[in-house]
Amino acid sequence: MSRISYGNWITHGSQVAEEQAKKCVEAALDAGITTFDTADMYANTRAEEVLGRALTGLRRESLEICTKVYWPTGPGGPNDQGLGRKHIMESAHGSLRRLGTDYLDLYQAHQFDPTVELEETMLAFADLVRQGKVLYVGVSEWTAEQITRAAALARELRVPLISSQTQYSMLWRVIEAQVIPACEREGMGQLVWSPMAQGVLTGKYLPGEQPPAGSRATDGEGSGYMVRWLQDDVLRRVQELRPVAEQLGLTMAQLALAWVLQNPNVATAITGASRPEQLTDNIKAADVVLDAAVMTKIDELLDGVSRFDPTLIGVPLTALV
């Protein structure tokens, strides 16, 4: 995978018009990004369609296309969600069709499903792998215990379970205590989403001021996920990171991306974009090395506002105020 990936949660099919989305994908490719992450539920399947059209005609072998299954799609009937065999099989075929590809590089369980036996879920994934429709399997927002159980079944079924897609940033460090050690034991890596805390770590949101017009915080689709970060005490601490970034010759966004990539269990940091130039800027973080003194300084500046509690894994984002 490329160290920086392109993800289209919130943007494609909803926040960003298709022509602009295509320009963002082209900018990602020009910047050297080869990994593209989406999900069937993003914009109720429209995000996959937009990404599929944007990637049409490109050499398939040069891309890593990743998508997910679990959350409701379609009209929301009883078979339109979850990790039961029927939904997994039908969703995989739907994703293949929308993305315009014969196979998925990585197919991920978008959330743990307590209503279905894990054996059923893993066997469905194993069958997709044996059919050649999926190359690798991953999970997203699973606890360490759930990951360990899935990894044991994957070994029995000879399924390549390789990754955990998790929220991770300077402000959200809940995977460090348990999930990352479990993944290291099982030979799995992290695909990090929201490495910039929904844009808060870019520094554009200022304490005591209204969010900038047109920003994610003013968009109905994305603003609900950001409430916990748009607090003045958090925003003041984030502004204290600005001199650190400037001293290193980095933007705030680059500093945030470089920080997550310092963790050796992180394979890639997923970034979205509403403008092509954002991707050109973000990719520069891929090769940045932050020394121990800088990492310690960041810890000190964010002490008291960063979240570490491992019990928050998998909790709905809108509940995390």
N, C-alpha and C positions, 0 to 999 in steps of 0.2 A: 504494500500500500504506500501511497505517497504520504509523507509526514503531515502535510496539510490536505484535508479532504474537503470536498464540496457537498454540503447538505442543503436540501430544499424544503425543510420544515418551515411552515408559515409563509414562505415566499412564493414558490411556483404554484400557480393555480388559484392564488388568492391575493396576496399582497403585491406581487409583481406581475405586470403584463407579460404575455408570452414572448413578445419580441425582445423585451428587456431581459427576460429570463434566459433566452437563447444567447444574448450577448454576454451574460454572466458566465454561462457554461463555456463559451468560446474563450473568454478571458482566463477561466480556470485552466483550460487545456494549454493555452499559450504560456501560462505561468508554470507549467509542469505538473499540475494536479492531474492524477489519473484515477483517483478513487472518488466515486459518487455515491452518496448515501441518501436514501429516501424511505418511504413507507407507504403501504397501501392506504392508510387512513389519512395521510396528509391531503388536505383539501378534498377529502372523500374520493380518493383515487386520481384526482386531476393532476396532482403533483407528479405522479409516475408517468402520466401521459405526456406532460410537458417535457420532462426529462428525456423520455424515450424519443420524442421528436427532435430534441436538441442534439441527441447523440447519433441520430441517423446518419449512416454513411461513413462513420468512423471505424477504424480497424478495431474489431471487437477484442482481439488479443491484447491490445494496449490499454484496456480499461478494466477497472474493478467496479462492478455494479452491485450495490448492496441494498437490500430492502428488508422489510419487516412485516410480521403478521401478529395479530391479536386483537387490536382495537376494532370497534364496529366500522363496517363499510356498507355501502348500499343503503337499503331502507331500514336497516337495523333490526332485522328479524332474528329469530333464535339461532339460526345457523350462520349469521353474519359477523360473528366475533368469536374470540376465544382460541384455545389451542387444542381443540378436538381434531381428530383426523379429518373429518369432512371439511371443516373450515380451512385447515392448513392446506389440504390438497387443492381445494377450489381457489383459495387466495393465491397460492403459488402460480397456478395457471393464469389467473387474472393478471398478476404482476408481470409474468412473462409476456403476455399479450400487450399490455399497456407500455411496457418498456421496449418492446420490439426486439427481444433477444431470445435465443434458444435456451439459455441457462443463466442462472444467477451466481455470481461469484460468492456471495455471502447472503444467507437467508437467516434472519434473526427473529427470535421470539421476543416480541416487543414488550412483554410484561409476563410475569409468572401467572399461571392460571390455576388457582386452587380448586377449581371445579372439575378438573380433568386429571386423571392419573398421569404422572410424569412419563411412565412407560409408553402410554399411548402417544403422547406428544413426540417423544424421541424416536419411536418407531416410524411415525409419519415422516419426520425429517430424514431418517435413515433411508426410507423408500425413495424419497426425492433425490437423495444423493446417488443411490444405485441406479436410478433412472437417468442420471446424467443431467437432471434439470437444476440441481444445486451442487456447487463444488464444496463449499464449506458452510458450517452452521455456527451461529452465535446466539447470545442472549442479550437482553437489554433490561437494565434496572432490576436484576435478580440479586438476592442476598447471597452471602458467602455460602450459607448452608444449601441453598437451592442450586447454586453453581456446582458445589461438590457432588451433590446427588446426580445432577445431570451429567457431569463428567464421568462418573462411574458407569452410568448407563451407556454413554457414548463409547467408552472403551469396550463394553460388552458387544455393542452393535457395530463396532468398528466404524464409527462416524467421526469425521474430523471437526470436533467442537473446538473452535479456536479463539473465540473472542467474547468480550463483555462490553456492550456499549452503555456507558454510564455518564451521567452529568459529573463534571469535575472542573474546578477552577480554583483560583486563589481564595474565593469566598465559599466554595462548596467542596469540602474535603472529606465527605462522609465515607468514601470508598477506601480511604487509606488504612483504616484499622483492621478491616476484615476482608473486604472484596479483593483488594490487590494481593494480599498474601495468599488467598485461596486460588486466585488466577495464576499466580506464580507457581504454586504447587502443581497445578493442572496443565501447565504449559500454554496458558491463554493470555492474550494481551487485551489492552483497553482501547476501544474506539471512543474518544471523549467527545461528548456533545456539550454545547454551551460553555466552551472554555473562556468566553468573555462575559459570562453571567448575563446572558440575554442583552449584551451590549453595555452593561453598566461599567465594566472594566475598561471601556474605551475612554472613559472620563467625560463623555459628552453630557451626562446628567449631573447637574450641579445642585448642591444643597440649597434649599430655600427658593428654588426657581422651578417654573413649570418645564416639563420635558420639551425638547425642541420639536417644532412642528414637523410632522412626517416621520418621526422616529417610531420605533417599535412600541414604546410606552404609550403612544397615542393611537395605536392600531387596535381595534377590537379583538382581533385574532390572537395577538401576542401579549397585550398589556396585562392580562390576568395572571400570567406566569411571573410577572416582574415585581409584584407588590412588595414582596419581602426585601427586595434590594433597594427600592425607591424610598428609603428612609434616610433622613438627614444624617444620622450618625454613621451609616454605611457610606453614604456619598462623600462625607467629609474625609473619611479614611481613604477612600479611593483617590481623592484629589491629592493626598499626601504621597501617592505613588508617582505622580507626574515628574518630580525632580529625579527620581530613580531612573525612569525611562529616558529622560533627557540626557542624563549623564552617560548613559550607554548608547546614545544616538538612536534610540528606538521610539516608535510611537507607543501609546498606551496599549493599543490592540496587539502590537507585536510583542510587548512585554508579557501580556496575559497569555498569548499563545506559546511563547518561549518557555514560560513558567511550567505549563502542563507537560510540555515535551521533555522537560528535565527528568521526569519520572521514567525510569527505564522500562516500566511495564506498559507505558503508553505507546501504542503503535502509530496512532494518527489523531490529530485534532480536527474535528469537523467544524467548518465555518460556513455560514450562509452569506448571502450578499444580495443587496438590492441594486448595487451599482458595480460595474466591472472593475473599476479602480480599487475597490475594497479588496478584491482577491489579489491583485497585483501587489498591494501593500502587505497583505497577510502572509503571502508565501515567503517573504523575507525573514520570517521568524523561524523557518524550518532549520536553519543552520546556526542559530544563536545559542551560545553556551553561557549560562549564568553561573558565576562562581559562588562558592559557599557563603561569602559575605553578603552578596546581593540577596540570596535566598533567605538568609537570616534577617536581613533588613525588612524584607517583605513580610515575613512572619510577625515581626515586631509592630509594623505599621498597621496590620490588619488584626492584631490580637484583640479578641473580644467580639469581633463581628463575623469572622469566618466560622462556618458550621462544620463540626466534626462527628456528630452523633450518628453511628452506623445504623441505628433503628430508623433513620429517615430514608433509607434505601427503598425505592418503590412507592413511597408516599405520593399521592397525586400532587402535582405542582401547585395547583390552586389552593391546596390546604396548607402550604408551607409559608405562611405569612409571618 
